[in-house]
Amino acid sequence: MKKNLLKGAAASVIVLTTLAFTTMKKEINIKESNVTWTGKKVTGSHTGTIQLKSGFFNMEDEKLIGGEFVMDMSSISNTDLSGESKQKLEGHLKSEDFFGVEKHPTAKLVITNIASKGNGSYGVVGNLTIKNITKPVTFDLEINDNSASAKLSIDRSKYDVKYGSGSFFDDLGDKTIYDNFDLDVNLKF
């Protein structure tokens, strides 16, 4: 009798412990989410969008513990130009000079470490893969209800995106394109 009672108590503790730490996968609504990029050069800047292919957050007791996001690099579009200029820039961004989307159709971010800053704010470390090159990135992420936002600055030269980079080529003058590009990420889930 005592043995059965102890087994029952142990089972109850295991069940309660499991319920106390509920892990949930929150899928990103890719149709309602958006990623806006901005690239700068000596003579100005360009802006556009990249579509998410998939993404999710892992949550435990309503706190962020992980996540993974895949971007469709073939969806890179420009929003500040029109006509032939727009088409030329988009084609160039998709070419081997930049992101080589024919060989590398996706980019991926995997969250590897998270520090809560309180009130839905997190310091995030992740591995970003572009052109099959993976490097760590850090950024702040804000989560409110069923949305999240982050701003990232990415050094393209670390991912073999060299075109127009003063880090690789001398005497570019006003044709220099800065190595860092910015991503403004707004997610719905």
N, C-alpha and C positions, 0 to 999 in steps of 0.2 A: 504494500500500500504506500509506504513512504517513498519507495523507488518510483512509483507511478506519479506521485505528487511532485517529486523533484523533477521528473521528466516534463511534466505539465508546466511547472514554473519556469524551467529552462526554455521551453518552447515559447512561452508567453514573452519572456525577456527578448528572445531573438526576434519575434514578430514586432514587438514594440520598438526595438532598436531599428529594424528595417523601416518601419513607418516613420520614425523620427527623422530619417535621412532620405527623403524622397528625391530621386534624381529624375529630371525631365529633359527631354530633347525638344527644343522649340524650333520648328522649321521656319525659315525666312520666307516671307511672301515675296517672291522675286518680281512679280508684276507691280507691286506697290512700293518696292524698294528702289533706291537709285544710288549710283556712284558717279560723281562728277569729277573730272580731272582738269587740272590746269598746268600747262607747261609754259615756261617763261624763256624768253631769249633777250638779247641785249636790246632789240628794237621793239619789244612788246610781248604779247602772250597769246595763247590760244586755249580755248576751253571746249570740253565735250563730255561725252558720257561713255560708260562701259556697263554692259548688262551683266547681272549676276546669272550664273547658270544654276547654282544651288548654294545652299547655306543653312547652317543651324547653330544654335547656342545650346550648350549643355548647362542646365541649371540644377542646383541642389538647394532645397529649401529657399527658393526664390533668389538665390545668389548665383552669379555667373561662375562656372568652374571650367569652361572650355568652349570650343567651337571650331567650325571649319567653313571656309567659303571658297567657291570656285567662280572665277570670272571668265566670261566668254570673250576672249580677246578679238575674235572676228567681228564683234559688235562695236568696236571702237568707232565712235562718231564724233564729228566736230560740230559745235553749235554756234560758233561766232562767225563763220564764213558761209557763203552760199555759192551755188553754181559750180563752175569748173574749179575754183580755188578750194572749195570744200572737198570736192572729189579727189583732187590732187593730194591734199593734206591727209585725208583718210587713207588713200592708197599708200602714201609714203609711210605713215605710222604702222600700217599692216605689213610693210615690206621688211626684208632682211636688215635694212638700215636701222630699223627700230625694233619692233616686237616679233617679226617673223612669224606671223600667225598661221601660215600654211604648215610650218613644222611644229609650231607651239600654239595650238588653238586655245589653250586655257592657261590661266595663272591661278595660283592657289595660296590661301592664307590659312595656316593652322595655328590656333592659339595654344601656346605651350605653358604660359605662366600668367597668373592674375593676382593682383593685389587690390583688395577693396579699399576705396578711399571714403566710403560712407555715402549714404543718400543716393545710391544707384550709380556712383562714379567708380571707375576701375582704372588702374594702371595695367596695361596689357603688354605682354611680350608674345610675339608670334614668329613663325617661320613663313616667309613669303617666297614663293617659287615663281620666277619669271624666266622663260626660255630655258627651263630645266636647271636653273641655278637657284639654290635656296640660301637665303640670308636672313638673319634675325632682324625684326623691326620692333619698335616700341611706340606706343601711342596711348592716349586716354580715350576711354569709351564711356558714354553716358547711356544708361538704360532707364526709361520711364514707361511704365505700363507695358504696352505692346510695341514699343519702338526703341531704337537704339541709334546713336550717332557717334561718329568719330572723324577726326581729321588726321591724315597721315601725310608725311613728307617722305618720298621715296627717292633714293639716289640711284638713278637708272644705270650709271656707270658700273655699279656692282653686279649688274645683270647682263653685261655685255651689250648694252645699248649705247654705242659710241658716237653715232652720227652727230656732228656739230659740237662735240664736247671739247671744251678747252682742257680737260684732263688728259685727252689723248692726242689732240691736234694743236699745233702752234699756228699763230698768225691768222686766226679765224676772224678777228676784228668784230664788226657788227653782225656777223653771221653766227656768232657763238650762241648755242642753246645751252641753258643752264642744266647741270646734271640733275638737280632735284625737281621732281614734279609733285604736285599736291593732289591728294584724293579727299574729297568731301563725301562721306558715306552716311546715308540715311536709310535705316532698315526698318521694316515692319514685319511683325510675326504674330 
